[in-house]
């Protein structure tokens, strides 16, 4: 579980954010539209990348609404989508956009939803701190390393000046939106990847693996690198305009290409009919910008934030 600076934020949210604008009082006396106390559960699952934001929102919301229990799981974007389509959860965290087949499955099930952009993230390419020979990889080298049927076994296969040592690969599991995004951006086809690597939906497993092997390399969300940067080495990526490393600035201006991406939550419209879910989503949008910064993500622009509010308003008016 990610325990980034969230704890420092909880006590400040009521001061830093206009919570009262959405009908939620910091004294815990919040009410829904008919004047009664909120209660119930809000079920969230999906991306491990979006998890830090959703968990932070859930913790703060639950502190204000003592009788509402937001539950945030991590089963990867694909796993979350399966639960969302099955009607098992109210909100799906996603580190990629919903696929056409998933949208069609929702339609077949009669599930209407709204898509809300909550932050931006960059994917970080990570090596062991003892790696002194590689500071940057081109997109071409990354593709050759990760493509299906790759012949790259040792570091020297990427550059003859590099060690004749076996590369140990670490990356997200196939249900992860991070996996989908990386393979499409680097290999050119979603889910096209070599299979002989250590895969996990738990970023902690990836960090531990890379940290423990001098010849390891892997990838996961930039925010999680930030939480573990004292244990890891961040590699630059050359997408054709020179070597660039991910940062709040390079992700925001898209100069860290092609490994910058938006992060989403998908909300079932039928779930919004429950006052606790409506209040939670409103709270989420009001607090996401501040919490995104605190967990290392890039907040959405004012224009995207306004579009989110309009999307939610439209869903609630029907």
C-alpha positions in Angstrom: 0.0 0.0 0.0 1.3 3.4 -0.9 1.7 5.7 2.1 3.0 8.8 0.5 2.5 12.3 1.9 -1.2 11.6 2.2 -1.1 11.7 5.9 0.2 15.2 6.0 -2.6 16.3 3.7 -5.6 15.0 5.6 -5.6 17.7 8.3 -5.1 20.5 5.7 -7.7 19.6 3.1 -10.6 21.3 4.9 -8.5 24.5 5.1 -7.0 24.3 1.6 -10.1 23.3 -0.3 -13.5 24.9 -0.4 -15.2 21.8 0.9 -18.2 23.7 2.1 -19.0 24.6 -1.6 -20.1 21.0 -2.1 -22.1 20.7 1.0 -19.6 18.9 3.1 -18.7 20.4 6.4 -15.4 19.8 8.2 -17.2 19.4 11.5 -18.7 16.1 10.3 -22.2 17.5 10.2 -22.6 17.2 6.4 -25.9 16.5 5.0 -27.3 15.2 1.7 -30.1 16.8 -0.3 -32.9 15.8 2.0 -31.1 16.8 5.2 -30.2 13.3 6.5 -26.7 12.1 7.4 -24.8 10.2 4.7 -24.1 6.5 5.2 -23.2 3.4 3.2 -20.3 2.2 1.1 -18.5 3.5 -1.9 -16.7 0.7 -3.8 -13.6 1.7 -5.9 -11.1 -0.6 -7.6 -8.7 -0.6 -10.5 -5.4 1.0 -11.3 -2.5 0.9 -8.8 -1.3 4.2 -10.4 -4.5 6.0 -9.6 -4.8 4.3 -6.2 -2.8 7.0 -4.2 -5.2 9.7 -5.2 -8.4 7.6 -4.6 -7.1 6.3 -1.3 -6.3 9.9 -0.1 -9.7 11.1 -1.1 -11.3 8.1 0.6 -9.4 8.6 3.8 -10.3 12.3 4.0 -13.9 11.8 3.0 -14.4 8.9 5.5 -13.0 11.2 8.2 -15.7 13.7 7.5 -18.5 11.2 6.9 -18.1 8.8 9.7 -20.9 6.5 8.5 -19.7 6.3 4.9 -17.0 3.7 4.1 -15.1 4.2 0.8 -13.2 1.0 0.0 -10.4 1.3 -2.5 -8.9 -1.8 -4.1 -6.0 -2.5 -6.5 -6.7 -5.1 -9.2 -5.2 -3.2 -12.2 -7.1 -1.2 -14.7 -8.3 -4.3 -16.6 -9.3 -6.0 -13.4 -11.2 -2.9 -12.3 -13.0 -2.7 -15.6 -14.1 -6.3 -15.3 -15.7 -5.5 -11.9 -17.1 -2.2 -13.2 -18.8 -4.0 -16.1 -20.1 -6.7 -13.7 -21.7 -4.0 -11.5 -19.5 -4.9 -8.5 -18.0 -1.5 -8.0 -19.2 2.1 -8.2 -16.0 3.7 -9.5 -13.1 2.3 -11.6 -9.7 3.8 -11.3 -8.0 3.7 -14.7 -4.5 4.6 -16.0 -5.7 4.5 -19.6 -8.9 5.3 -21.4 -11.7 2.7 -21.5 -11.3 0.4 -24.5 -14.0 0.1 -27.1 -14.7 -3.5 -26.2 -15.2 -2.4 -22.5 -17.5 0.4 -23.5 -19.5 -2.1 -25.6 -19.7 -4.5 -22.7 -21.0 -1.7 -20.5 -23.6 -0.9 -23.2 -24.7 -4.5 -23.4 -25.1 -4.6 -19.6 -27.0 -1.3 -19.6 -24.3 0.5 -17.6 -24.0 4.2 -18.3 -21.0 6.0 -17.0 -19.0 9.2 -17.0 -15.3 9.6 -17.6 -13.4 12.1 -15.3 -9.7 13.0 -15.8 -8.2 13.4 -12.3 -4.4 13.9 -13.0 -1.5 13.3 -15.4 1.3 10.9 -14.9 4.5 9.9 -16.6 5.9 6.3 -16.8 9.3 6.0 -15.4 12.0 3.7 -16.7 14.0 2.5 -13.8 17.4 0.8 -13.2 19.4 -0.2 -10.2 21.5 2.5 -8.5 24.7 0.6 -9.2 24.1 0.9 -12.9 26.8 3.3 -14.1 26.8 2.5 -17.8 23.3 3.6 -18.8 21.6 7.0 -18.2 19.3 7.1 -21.2 17.6 4.7 -23.6 16.0 5.6 -27.0 12.5 4.5 -27.8 14.1 2.2 -30.3 16.2 0.5 -27.7 13.2 0.2 -25.4 11.2 -1.4 -28.2 14.0 -3.9 -29.0 14.2 -4.7 -25.3 10.5 -5.3 -24.7 9.0 -6.4 -28.0 7.7 -10.0 -28.3 10.4 -12.5 -29.4 13.1 -10.0 -28.4 16.6 -11.3 -28.8 18.0 -8.9 -26.2 19.4 -11.0 -23.3 22.3 -9.0 -22.0 23.1 -5.3 -21.7 25.7 -5.5 -24.5 22.9 -6.5 -26.8 21.6 -2.9 -26.5 25.0 -1.3 -26.7 28.3 -3.2 -27.2 30.0 -0.9 -24.7 27.7 -2.1 -21.9 28.3 -5.2 -19.7 27.9 -8.7 -20.9 25.5 -9.4 -18.1 22.0 -10.8 -18.2 19.2 -8.1 -18.0 16.6 -8.8 -15.3 13.3 -7.3 -16.4 10.5 -6.0 -14.1 7.1 -4.6 -15.1 3.4 -4.4 -14.5 1.1 -7.4 -15.0 -1.0 -7.7 -18.1 -4.2 -6.4 -16.3 -2.4 -3.1 -15.6 -3.2 0.1 -17.6 0.5 0.9 -17.2 1.3 -2.3 -19.2 -1.2 -1.3 -21.9 0.1 2.2 -22.2 3.7 1.3 -22.2 3.4 -1.5 -24.8 1.3 0.8 -27.1 3.7 3.8 -26.7 6.9 1.9 -27.0 6.3 -1.3 -28.9 3.5 0.1 -31.1 0.8 -2.4 -30.2 -1.1 -2.7 -26.9 -0.2 -5.8 -24.9 2.6 -6.7 -27.3 5.4 -7.6 -24.9 8.0 -10.2 -24.2 6.7 -12.5 -21.4 10.0 -13.5 -19.7 10.0 -10.8 -17.1 8.9 -10.5 -13.5 5.3 -9.1 -13.6 3.3 -7.7 -10.7 0.3 -5.5 -10.1 2.1 -4.5 -6.9 4.6 -1.7 -7.6 6.4 -2.6 -4.3 7.4 -6.0 -5.8 8.9 -4.2 -8.8 10.8 -1.7 -6.6 12.2 -4.5 -4.5 13.3 -6.6 -7.5 15.0 -3.7 -9.3 16.6 -2.5 -6.0 18.1 -6.0 -5.3 19.7 -6.7 -8.8 22.5 -4.5 -10.2 21.5 -5.5 -13.8 17.8 -5.0 -13.5 15.6 -2.6 -15.4 11.8 -2.0 -15.3 9.0 0.5 -15.6 6.1 1.9 -13.6 4.4 5.2 -12.8 6.6 8.2 -12.1 4.8 9.0 -8.8 5.9 5.6 -7.4 9.5 6.3 -8.5 9.3 9.6 -6.5 8.3 7.7 -3.4 11.3 5.4 -3.8 13.9 7.5 -5.6 16.5 7.0 -2.9 16.5 3.3 -3.8 16.4 3.5 -7.6 18.0 5.1 -10.7 15.8 7.1 -13.1 16.7 6.7 -16.7 16.0 9.2 -19.4 14.1 8.4 -22.6 14.9 9.8 -26.0 11.7 10.0 -28.1 13.5 11.7 -30.9 14.2 15.1 -29.4 16.9 14.3 -27.0 17.1 12.5 -23.6 14.4 13.6 -21.2 13.5 12.4 -17.7 10.0 12.6 -16.3 9.1 15.5 -13.9 6.1 17.5 -13.1 7.2 20.0 -15.7 8.0 17.6 -18.6 4.8 15.6 -18.0 2.7 18.8 -17.9 4.2 20.2 -21.2 4.3 16.7 -22.8 8.1 17.1 -23.6 8.5 13.7 -21.9 7.3 11.8 -24.9 5.9 9.3 -25.5 5.5 8.2 -21.8 3.1 10.8 -20.4 -0.5 10.0 -19.9 -3.8 11.1 -18.3 -5.4 9.2 -15.3 -9.1 8.7 -15.0 -11.9 7.5 -12.8 -15.1 6.0 -14.4 -18.3 6.4 -12.4 -21.5 4.5 -12.9 -24.4 6.9 -13.4 -26.7 4.6 -11.4 -24.3 4.7 -8.5 -24.6 8.5 -8.5 -28.3 8.1 -7.5 -27.0 7.2 -4.0 -26.3 10.3 -2.0 -23.0 9.0 -0.6 -21.6 8.3 -4.0 -22.7 11.7 -5.4 -21.0 13.4 -2.4 -17.9 11.3 -2.7 -17.4 12.1 -6.4 -18.0 15.8 -5.8 -15.5 15.7 -3.0 -13.0 13.8 -5.2 -13.1 16.5 -7.9 -12.7 19.3 -5.4 -9.7 17.7 -3.7 -8.0 15.9 -6.6 -5.7 18.8 -7.7 -4.2 19.2 -4.2 -3.8 15.5 -3.5 -2.4 14.8 -7.0 0.4 17.3 -6.3 1.1 15.7 -2.9 1.4 12.2 -4.3 3.7 13.3 -7.2 1.2 13.6 -10.1 0.5 16.6 -12.3 -3.0 18.2 -11.6 -5.3 18.6 -14.6 -5.7 22.0 -16.1 -8.5 24.4 -15.2 -10.2 23.6 -18.6 -10.2 19.9 -17.8 -11.4 20.5 -14.3 -14.3 22.5 -15.7 -15.1 19.7 -18.1 -15.2 17.3 -15.2 -17.6 19.4 -13.3 -19.8 19.8 -16.4 -19.8 16.0 -17.0 -20.8 15.3 -13.4 -23.5 18.1 -13.5 -24.9 16.6 -16.7 -25.0 13.1 -15.2 -26.8 14.3 -12.1 -29.4 16.3 -14.0 -30.7 13.3 -15.8 
